[in-house]
Each structure stands twice: as C-alpha cells, then as structure tokens.
Amino acid sequence: MVRDLLRITLLGSSNTTAARGFPGFDPARDIPSLQDKVVLITGAAGGLGRQTAVEIARHGRPRRLYLADLPRDQVASEALLREIKEEAYGAEDAAAVTDPSSLFFLDLDLQSFESVRNCAARFAADNEQLHLLILNAGVLRMAPALTTEGYEFHFGINYLGHALLSRLLLPVLLRTAANKPKKDVRVVVISSEGHTMAPKAGVEYDKIKTDCAHLMYLKRYGQSKLALIGLMKQLSREHPQITTIAVHPGRIVTGLAQGLWKESNIARWTKGIAPLLCVPVSKGIQNHLWAATSPDVVSGTYYEPVGIPGTLSPTAQEEVFSKKLREWTDEALKEIAPL
C-alpha cells in the first residue's frame, strides 16, 4: 500500500501538457460560448468546483449556472454568488455582478438521499433543460464514518450521492439531448488516479454498509473513485446521446491536499517537493474545463490532465465490474429512484 501511494505521488499523472505532446489548453481562448446553456456543478462552494464555476461564468457565460453544495442560509448563499460573480466578471461589469438570473445556489448534502432528491426536484421544477452536469464534489481523507443512510462515508458521498443525483436528473438531460437541432449534452465525472488504490475486489459490497474501518482511508477513497468510473461507463453505454466522461484533475494544492500534510506521513515527507509535483487550483481545473467544453472529448473515456486518455486499473476495465456495480446501485436506490 505504501509503495502504491509513493508510486502515485511521485510517478502519477502530470498536470503539465507540453511534455506529453498536448497543445496547451487555454480557457480564455478555448472555452466556447455557453450563453444558451444550463450548467450544474456539485461541490461548487470551494476548491476545484468554485474555480470551475468562476471560469465557466467568466468565459462561457452560460444562461444559468447552478452551484450545488452543502446547505447554507440565504445570506451566506447570496454572498457566495456575489463573490463568484465579482471574481468572474470584475467590478467593471456591474450589470453581470448584480444580475439575479444567471447564478443560483442549490442546497445539496450528498450523504443524504432526501437532500439529493430535494436538490434534483428543485432544479427540475425551474428548468426544462440541462446541458452540462459536473459531478465534482467529494471527500478524500475521512475517519471511518457512515452517511445518513448508513453507507461508508467516502462511497456514500463520492459515488452513491452522485449516482442518485445523475439518475434523478437523467430525464432532463435526455430531454435536452432530444431537442432539435441536436444539443451538446455532457456529464463530467470527477474521478481520480486514486481509483487504482481500490481493494482487490474493486468494491467490497458486503462491507459498504459499514464504516469499512478495516480498510485504510486510501482504499475507502479508491473504491469510491473506481465506482465513479463505473458510473461514467454505464451512462456512456446506455445513453450515447449524452457525452459522458471521467477525469482525473491531477495533483493539485487544494484544502484536501493541505489537510493531508497534517495527517499523512507520506504527504509530509513529500511536502518539500510538492511545488514540483502539484499545481494551484487555477491550473488544476483545466481538465475539468477541457472535458466540459472541448469538441475533442470522446464519450466513455477517462482523461488525465489535460485531455490525455488515462490508464484505467484492470478492475475498471472489466465489464463484470460495471455490471455488478449497476446491479448493486439499482438495488440500493430502488426505493427512491426506480428505473
């Protein structure tokens, strides 16, 4: 396990593109207009999700941009929206900053099925279309714990909450894709090269309704990110009219990474070379943005930064894994989101 973590830390996916032959992605130049589009980003109050929202608002200017994150009161949500608008548009564009019809906040607690259902219902009540869904929210290093429904915390939030949300929003996505002329409708799933750290079986289904304290946190995290790749493969296979891709953001200095410096010996040992291995959030979101907007994406593909088809673990490539995950998910969600 330690060897695998060192391998990922020192030899894993790079955030640099020039060395890998990719013509650098520049959001200011390469993000097309999204002025008629409706976009929803989970985990959009901080870190990668927040900066993704800023860049999409700044360069794409979608008709409606929804930020879904942990519930907050109206004053706090309005303050967040204004901060993002000011960062995206600048004080000189007062009309954009004060426009109440472009950015919206949605309460979303992914560990609670009820919260996920309410979020999807609120969105669907106000929108006939959804062009871009970015499943970005997630947790990395959590002590053994259970979600509201009793699932292992990483798996419940990173995978199961997003699986439910995408299932509830699927009718809106499909309706949007069916519009004439054909619309570009996408689901971007934020996974990780950490999916290679999953247990040997992929997902320990018989233990997933426990806190999985017998597993190191990286294995708990790994099986949740492996499951997200399974979700991407399922959506791309069953709904080819929707472009569905998964991405690894790269090694990024986020609040999650900084927290690891306090808790992980390996993270502390490599902290001194972190500037050589990691990039700031402003650069780290480029794979998010590329996957969300580039005409070159191929549905059903897992990408490393930026726009490079990544290496999937053997388990992630197995059809039997995707099939079993689908069957297990159908059973887990049958009461709240039957097919």
QUIWOSUL-V591862 format. One record per residue. RES is the residue in three letters. PSI is psi in radians with two decimals (none if undefined). D_LAST is the distance of its C-alpha to the last C-alpha in Angstrom with 1 decimal. Layout:
res:RES psi:PSI d_last:D_LAST
res:RES psi:PSI d_last:D_LAST
This chain:
res:MET psi:-0.78 d_last:38.1
res:VAL psi:-0.71 d_last:41.0
res:ARG psi:-0.74 d_last:41.7
res:ASP psi:-0.70 d_last:38.1
res:LEU psi:-0.73 d_last:38.2
res:LEU psi:-0.67 d_last:41.6
res:ARG psi:-0.80 d_last:40.4
res:ILE psi:-0.74 d_last:37.6
res:THR psi:-0.76 d_last:39.9
res:LEU psi:-0.52 d_last:42.8
res:LEU psi:0.13 d_last:41.4
res:GLY psi:-2.93 d_last:37.8
res:SER psi:2.37 d_last:36.4
res:SER psi:2.66 d_last:38.9
res:ASN psi:-0.15 d_last:38.5
res:THR psi:2.47 d_last:41.3
res:THR psi:-0.55 d_last:40.7
res:ALA psi:-0.71 d_last:44.3
res:ALA psi:-0.33 d_last:44.9
res:ARG psi:0.21 d_last:41.9
res:GLY psi:0.24 d_last:42.8
res:PHE psi:2.26 d_last:40.2
res:PRO psi:1.90 d_last:41.8
res:GLY psi:2.41 d_last:41.2
res:PHE psi:2.21 d_last:38.4
res:ASP psi:1.88 d_last:39.9
res:PRO psi:-0.72 d_last:37.5
res:ALA psi:-0.58 d_last:40.3
res:ARG psi:-0.62 d_last:40.8
res:ASP psi:-0.26 d_last:37.5
res:ILE psi:2.12 d_last:34.8
res:PRO psi:2.97 d_last:34.5
res:SER psi:2.33 d_last:34.3
res:LEU psi:0.48 d_last:31.0
res:GLN psi:-0.39 d_last:32.5
res:ASP psi:0.14 d_last:29.9
res:LYS psi:2.71 d_last:26.9
res:VAL psi:2.25 d_last:24.6
res:VAL psi:2.45 d_last:24.2
res:LEU psi:2.26 d_last:22.5
res:ILE psi:2.22 d_last:23.8
res:THR psi:2.69 d_last:22.9
res:GLY psi:0.68 d_last:26.0
res:ALA psi:0.18 d_last:28.2
res:ALA psi:-0.25 d_last:30.9
res:GLY psi:2.93 d_last:32.8
res:GLY psi:-2.38 d_last:33.5
res:LEU psi:-0.70 d_last:31.7
res:GLY psi:-0.75 d_last:29.2
res:ARG psi:-0.81 d_last:32.0
res:GLN psi:-0.56 d_last:34.1
res:THR psi:-0.75 d_last:31.3
res:ALA psi:-0.75 d_last:30.9
res:VAL psi:-0.83 d_last:34.7
res:GLU psi:-0.66 d_last:35.0
res:ILE psi:-0.71 d_last:32.2
res:ALA psi:-0.74 d_last:33.8
res:ARG psi:-0.83 d_last:37.3
res:HIS psi:-0.59 d_last:36.8
res:GLY psi:-0.52 d_last:33.7
res:ARG psi:1.08 d_last:34.1
res:PRO psi:2.78 d_last:30.6
res:ARG psi:-0.72 d_last:30.3
res:ARG psi:2.30 d_last:28.1
res:LEU psi:2.08 d_last:27.6
res:TYR psi:2.26 d_last:25.6
res:LEU psi:1.99 d_last:26.6
res:ALA psi:2.15 d_last:24.1
res:ASP psi:-3.12 d_last:25.8
res:LEU psi:2.44 d_last:26.9
res:PRO psi:2.48 d_last:27.9
res:ARG psi:2.85 d_last:31.5
res:ASP psi:2.96 d_last:33.6
res:GLN psi:-0.70 d_last:34.3
res:VAL psi:-0.77 d_last:37.6
res:ALA psi:-0.68 d_last:36.2
res:SER psi:-0.69 d_last:33.3
res:GLU psi:-0.64 d_last:35.7
res:ALA psi:-0.71 d_last:38.1
res:LEU psi:-0.81 d_last:35.5
res:LEU psi:-0.73 d_last:34.7
res:ARG psi:-0.72 d_last:38.4
res:GLU psi:-0.77 d_last:39.1
res:ILE psi:-0.72 d_last:36.6
res:LYS psi:-0.76 d_last:37.9
res:GLU psi:-0.66 d_last:41.5
res:GLU psi:-0.65 d_last:40.8
res:ALA psi:-0.77 d_last:38.9
res:TYR psi:-0.40 d_last:41.3
res:GLY psi:2.68 d_last:44.5
res:ALA psi:-0.42 d_last:46.8
res:GLU psi:-0.39 d_last:48.3
res:ASP psi:1.23 d_last:45.2
res:ALA psi:-0.61 d_last:45.3
res:ALA psi:-0.72 d_last:43.3
res:ALA psi:-0.66 d_last:40.2
res:VAL psi:-0.63 d_last:40.7
res:THR psi:-0.08 d_last:40.9
res:ASP psi:2.05 d_last:38.2
res:PRO psi:-0.03 d_last:35.6
res:SER psi:0.09 d_last:33.0
res:SER psi:-0.67 d_last:32.2
res:LEU psi:2.43 d_last:31.1
res:PHE psi:2.61 d_last:28.8
res:PHE psi:2.37 d_last:27.9
res:LEU psi:2.26 d_last:24.6
res:ASP psi:2.29 d_last:24.6
res:LEU psi:1.97 d_last:22.2
res:ASP psi:1.81 d_last:22.6
res:LEU psi:-0.23 d_last:20.1
res:GLN psi:-0.13 d_last:21.0
res:SER psi:2.06 d_last:19.7
res:PHE psi:-0.68 d_last:16.1
res:GLU psi:-0.75 d_last:17.7
res:SER psi:-0.73 d_last:19.6
res:VAL psi:-0.78 d_last:16.7
res:ARG psi:-0.73 d_last:14.8
res:ASN psi:-0.68 d_last:18.2
res:CYS psi:-0.84 d_last:18.9
res:ALA psi:-0.71 d_last:15.8
res:ALA psi:-0.72 d_last:16.6
res:ARG psi:-0.73 d_last:20.2
res:PHE psi:-0.86 d_last:19.7
res:ALA psi:-0.49 d_last:17.6
res:ALA psi:-0.47 d_last:20.1
res:ASP psi:-0.08 d_last:22.9
res:ASN psi:2.32 d_last:21.5
res:GLU psi:-0.26 d_last:20.3
res:GLN psi:2.68 d_last:20.3
res:LEU psi:2.00 d_last:19.8
res:HIS psi:-0.53 d_last:21.7
res:LEU psi:2.07 d_last:21.9
res:LEU psi:2.06 d_last:19.9
res:ILE psi:1.94 d_last:21.9
res:LEU psi:1.48 d_last:20.5
res:ASN psi:-0.55 d_last:24.0
res:ALA psi:2.65 d_last:24.3
res:GLY psi:2.90 d_last:25.2
res:VAL psi:2.65 d_last:27.7
res:LEU psi:-1.07 d_last:30.1
res:ARG psi:1.76 d_last:32.6
res:MET psi:2.52 d_last:31.7
res:ALA psi:2.70 d_last:33.4
res:PRO psi:2.20 d_last:31.3
res:ALA psi:2.94 d_last:29.1
res:LEU psi:2.61 d_last:25.8
res:THR psi:3.09 d_last:23.3
res:THR psi:-0.65 d_last:22.8
res:GLU psi:0.00 d_last:20.0
res:GLY psi:0.35 d_last:22.3
res:TYR psi:2.69 d_last:21.2
res:GLU psi:2.39 d_last:23.9
res:PHE psi:-0.86 d_last:24.8
res:HIS psi:-0.82 d_last:24.6
res:PHE psi:-0.71 d_last:21.3
res:GLY psi:-0.73 d_last:19.7
res:ILE psi:-0.93 d_last:21.1
res:ASN psi:-0.76 d_last:21.2
res:TYR psi:-1.07 d_last:17.9
res:LEU psi:-0.71 d_last:15.5
res:GLY psi:-0.72 d_last:16.2
res:HIS psi:-0.62 d_last:15.8
res:ALA psi:-0.73 d_last:12.6
res:LEU psi:-0.80 d_last:11.2
res:LEU psi:-0.81 d_last:13.3
res:SER psi:-0.60 d_last:12.3
res:ARG psi:-0.71 d_last:8.6
res:LEU psi:-0.53 d_last:9.8
res:LEU psi:-0.11 d_last:12.4
res:LEU psi:-0.73 d_last:10.7
res:PRO psi:-0.65 d_last:11.1
res:VAL psi:-0.73 d_last:14.7
res:LEU psi:-0.79 d_last:15.3
res:LEU psi:-0.67 d_last:14.2
res:ARG psi:-0.69 d_last:16.3
res:THR psi:-0.75 d_last:19.1
res:ALA psi:-0.46 d_last:19.1
res:ALA psi:-0.22 d_last:19.4
res:ASN psi:2.57 d_last:22.5
res:LYS psi:2.37 d_last:25.8
res:PRO psi:2.86 d_last:27.6
res:LYS psi:2.31 d_last:24.9
res:LYS psi:2.63 d_last:24.1
res:ASP psi:1.83 d_last:24.1
res:VAL psi:2.27 d_last:20.8
res:ARG psi:2.61 d_last:20.5
res:VAL psi:2.12 d_last:18.8
res:VAL psi:2.06 d_last:21.6
res:VAL psi:2.13 d_last:20.8
res:ILE psi:1.81 d_last:23.9
res:SER psi:-2.48 d_last:24.4
res:SER psi:2.67 d_last:27.9
res:GLU psi:-0.24 d_last:30.3
res:GLY psi:-0.18 d_last:30.1
res:HIS psi:-0.38 d_last:27.1
res:THR psi:-0.17 d_last:29.9
res:MET psi:0.06 d_last:30.9
res:ALA psi:2.78 d_last:27.9
res:PRO psi:2.83 d_last:28.8
res:LYS psi:-0.63 d_last:29.6
res:ALA psi:-0.12 d_last:26.4
res:GLY psi:-1.29 d_last:24.4
res:VAL psi:2.28 d_last:22.4
res:GLU psi:1.42 d_last:23.9
res:TYR psi:-0.58 d_last:20.8
res:ASP psi:-0.20 d_last:23.2
res:LYS psi:-0.02 d_last:24.8
res:ILE psi:-0.29 d_last:22.2
res:LYS psi:0.54 d_last:22.2
res:THR psi:3.12 d_last:25.9
res:ASP psi:0.01 d_last:27.9
res:CYS psi:0.67 d_last:28.6
res:ALA psi:-0.29 d_last:32.2
res:HIS psi:-0.23 d_last:33.3
res:LEU psi:2.51 d_last:32.1
res:MET psi:2.68 d_last:34.0
res:TYR psi:-0.57 d_last:32.2
res:LEU psi:-0.54 d_last:32.0
res:LYS psi:-0.67 d_last:29.9
res:ARG psi:-0.79 d_last:27.6
res:TYR psi:-0.78 d_last:27.3
res:GLY psi:-0.73 d_last:27.1
res:GLN psi:-0.50 d_last:24.1
res:SER psi:-0.67 d_last:22.2
res:LYS psi:-0.53 d_last:23.3
res:LEU psi:-0.74 d_last:22.6
res:ALA psi:-0.61 d_last:19.0
res:LEU psi:-0.62 d_last:18.9
res:ILE psi:-0.67 d_last:20.3
res:GLY psi:-0.70 d_last:17.5
res:LEU psi:-0.77 d_last:15.0
res:MET psi:-0.79 d_last:17.2
res:LYS psi:-0.69 d_last:17.4
res:GLN psi:-0.85 d_last:13.7
res:LEU psi:-0.72 d_last:13.3
res:SER psi:-0.59 d_last:16.6
res:ARG psi:-0.74 d_last:15.9
res:GLU psi:-0.36 d_last:12.6
res:HIS psi:1.26 d_last:13.7
res:PRO psi:-0.28 d_last:17.5
res:GLN psi:-0.19 d_last:18.1
res:ILE psi:2.30 d_last:17.7
res:THR psi:2.03 d_last:20.4
res:THR psi:2.17 d_last:19.1
res:ILE psi:2.77 d_last:21.9
res:ALA psi:2.58 d_last:23.0
res:VAL psi:2.63 d_last:26.4
res:HIS psi:2.14 d_last:29.0
res:PRO psi:-0.41 d_last:31.1
res:GLY psi:-3.01 d_last:34.2
res:ARG psi:1.99 d_last:36.7
res:ILE psi:2.49 d_last:37.1
res:VAL psi:1.58 d_last:39.3
res:THR psi:3.11 d_last:36.8
res:GLY psi:-0.62 d_last:37.0
res:LEU psi:-0.77 d_last:34.9
res:ALA psi:-0.72 d_last:37.4
res:GLN psi:-0.60 d_last:40.3
res:GLY psi:-0.59 d_last:39.0
res:LEU psi:-0.55 d_last:39.1
res:TRP psi:-0.48 d_last:42.8
res:LYS psi:-0.41 d_last:43.4
res:GLU psi:-0.42 d_last:41.4
res:SER psi:2.23 d_last:41.4
res:ASN psi:-0.76 d_last:44.6
res:ILE psi:-0.71 d_last:43.5
res:ALA psi:-0.69 d_last:42.4
res:ARG psi:-0.71 d_last:45.9
res:TRP psi:-0.59 d_last:47.7
res:THR psi:0.09 d_last:46.2
res:LYS psi:-0.66 d_last:46.4
res:GLY psi:-0.49 d_last:49.7
res:ILE psi:0.14 d_last:48.3
res:ALA psi:-0.72 d_last:45.0
res:PRO psi:-0.42 d_last:46.5
res:LEU psi:-0.40 d_last:46.8
res:LEU psi:-0.41 d_last:43.3
res:CYS psi:2.83 d_last:41.3
res:VAL psi:2.78 d_last:41.0
res:PRO psi:2.91 d_last:40.6
res:VAL psi:-0.68 d_last:37.4
res:SER psi:-0.55 d_last:38.7
res:LYS psi:-0.58 d_last:38.7
res:GLY psi:-0.34 d_last:35.8
res:ILE psi:0.00 d_last:33.3
res:GLN psi:-0.56 d_last:34.3
res:ASN psi:-0.62 d_last:31.6
res:HIS psi:-0.94 d_last:29.0
res:LEU psi:-0.69 d_last:30.8
res:TRP psi:-0.84 d_last:31.3
res:ALA psi:-0.58 d_last:27.6
res:ALA psi:-0.40 d_last:26.7
res:THR psi:-0.32 d_last:29.3
res:SER psi:2.48 d_last:31.0
res:PRO psi:-0.11 d_last:30.8
res:ASP psi:-0.03 d_last:31.3
res:VAL psi:2.59 d_last:28.0
res:VAL psi:2.09 d_last:26.1
res:SER psi:2.48 d_last:22.4
res:GLY psi:0.16 d_last:21.3
res:THR psi:2.56 d_last:24.6
res:TYR psi:2.17 d_last:25.8
res:TYR psi:2.45 d_last:28.9
res:GLU psi:2.91 d_last:31.8
res:PRO psi:2.44 d_last:34.3
res:VAL psi:2.10 d_last:34.7
res:GLY psi:0.38 d_last:32.7
res:ILE psi:2.11 d_last:33.6
res:PRO psi:2.19 d_last:31.1
res:GLY psi:3.04 d_last:31.0
res:THR psi:2.07 d_last:31.3
res:LEU psi:2.59 d_last:28.3
res:SER psi:2.75 d_last:28.9
res:PRO psi:-0.70 d_last:28.8
res:THR psi:-0.74 d_last:25.7
res:ALA psi:-0.42 d_last:23.8
res:GLN psi:-0.18 d_last:24.8
res:GLU psi:2.24 d_last:23.6
res:GLU psi:-0.57 d_last:20.7
res:VAL psi:-0.57 d_last:20.4
res:PHE psi:-0.86 d_last:19.9
res:SER psi:-0.70 d_last:17.0
res:LYS psi:-0.79 d_last:15.4
res:LYS psi:-0.70 d_last:16.1
res:LEU psi:-0.76 d_last:15.0
res:ARG psi:-0.79 d_last:11.5
res:GLU psi:-0.75 d_last:11.5
res:TRP psi:-0.73 d_last:13.2
res:THR psi:-0.72 d_last:10.9
res:ASP psi:-0.75 d_last:7.8
res:GLU psi:-0.72 d_last:10.3
res:ALA psi:-0.56 d_last:11.9
res:LEU psi:0.11 d_last:9.2
res:LYS psi:-0.54 d_last:7.4
res:GLU psi:-0.48 d_last:9.9
res:ILE psi:-0.48 d_last:9.8
res:ALA psi:1.18 d_last:6.5
res:PRO psi:2.61 d_last:3.8
res:LEU psi:none d_last:0.0
